Amino acid sequence: MIKREVAVNPQLPADYVEQTVTEICLAAGLRVTLKSTLAAYPGSVHWHLKQGSARGTLEITWWPAPRQLWLAVQTGRTGPWIEAMLAGLPGEIESTLAA
């Protein structure tokens, strides 16, 4: 599994972080195929993202209680577009949410 953590300004409202992550992903050409909560992280928001019909799934989890945000790719869910997204998307999200 690949995991990239993203810094979030602790003063930003949780719903703003959730909305901003969604907007940045959509602007990057990704589509949300699942939005839910992970049982292991109560109160979290968890997205599954895809690029068109290409193989692979990028996951993003926002856990407001400890203010943690991360991107992950599970083994077996990689795709050719994911490496490029991991090169730029975490930095874009962080620069927007760290200010």
C-alpha positions, 0 to 999 in steps of 0.5 A: 500500500502507498500512503501520502499524508497531507497537512491541514490547517487545524483552524479550518472547519471540517466541512470546508476540508471535505468540500475542498478535497472534493472540489480539487479532485473533480477539478483534476478530472477525477470522479468519485465512485464511493464516499463513505466512512471507515469503521476504523476511523469513526467520523471519517470521510472516505472517497474512492476516486477513478480517472474515467474508465482507467484501471486503478482506484485512489483513496482519500480519507479525512478524519476530522477528530485528529485532523488527519488527511491522507491519500492511499492506493491499495495493493492491486488497485494501481493504475497508470494514472495514479502515479501522476496524481500522487506526484501533484495532488497531495501538494495541491491539496496541502497548499490549499488546506495548510494556509 
